[in-house]
């Protein structure tokens, strides 16, 4: 299963609050139920902190990052390189 942390946190009234007790309890119950059913659990991580957080929560796999952010980062890097090259 892929747990949507935004959806899960919103459903317990703690949108985006990963340290909230209700969120952590709901995630823990989902991971435990999936483990008992021998179903791998995945989540989205946007940075190294997120990777560590979800590994500590017991998830089995992750989608790391989002394509739009990678495109933005690449475009910014290319623009900065171009501007540096033109200034030389």
C-alpha positions in Angstrom: 0.0 0.0 0.0 1.0 3.6 -0.5 0.1 5.7 2.5 -0.7 9.3 1.7 0.6 11.2 4.7 -1.3 14.3 3.8 -4.5 12.4 3.5 -3.9 10.4 6.6 -2.9 13.5 8.7 -6.0 15.4 7.4 -8.3 12.5 8.3 -7.1 12.6 12.0 -7.4 16.4 12.1 -3.6 17.1 12.1 -2.8 18.0 8.5 0.9 18.0 7.8 1.8 17.5 11.5 3.9 14.4 11.3 4.7 14.4 15.0 1.1 14.6 16.1 0.1 11.7 18.3 -3.1 11.0 16.4 -1.2 10.9 13.1 1.6 8.7 14.5 -0.9 6.3 16.0 -2.9 6.1 12.8 0.3 5.5 10.8 1.5 2.9 13.3 -1.8 1.0 13.0 -1.7 1.1 9.2 1.9 -0.2 9.2 1.1 -3.0 11.7 -2.0 -4.1 9.8 -0.1 -4.2 6.5 2.8 -6.1 8.2 0.4 -8.7 9.5 -1.0 -9.1 6.0 2.5 -9.3 4.6 1.8 -6.2 2.4 4.7 -3.7 1.9 4.0 -0.1 3.0 5.2 2.9 1.1 5.2 6.7 1.5 6.4 9.8 -0.1 9.6 11.5 1.2 10.6 14.9 0.0 14.0 15.2 1.7 16.5 13.3 3.9 14.5 14.1 7.0 11.4 12.6 5.5 13.3 9.5 4.5 14.6 9.0 8.0 11.2 9.7 9.5 9.3 7.2 7.4 12.0 4.5 7.8 11.7 5.0 11.6 8.0 4.6 11.2 8.5 1.2 9.6 7.7 1.7 6.0 9.2 -0.7 3.4 9.6 1.6 0.4 9.4 5.2 -0.6 8.8 7.5 -3.5 11.6 10.1 -3.0 10.9 13.6 -4.3 8.6 14.8 -7.0 9.3 15.4 -10.7 8.2 19.0 -10.6 10.8 19.8 -7.9 13.5 18.0 -9.8 12.7 20.0 -13.0 12.7 23.3 -11.0 16.0 22.5 -9.4 17.6 21.6 -12.8 16.2 24.7 -14.4 17.6 27.0 -11.6 21.0 25.3 -11.9 21.1 25.7 -15.7 20.0 29.3 -15.4 22.7 30.1 -12.8 25.4 28.3 -14.9 24.3 30.4 -17.9 24.4 33.6 -16.0 27.8 32.8 -14.5 29.1 32.0 -18.0 27.8 35.2 -19.5 29.3 37.3 -16.7 32.8 35.9 -17.4 
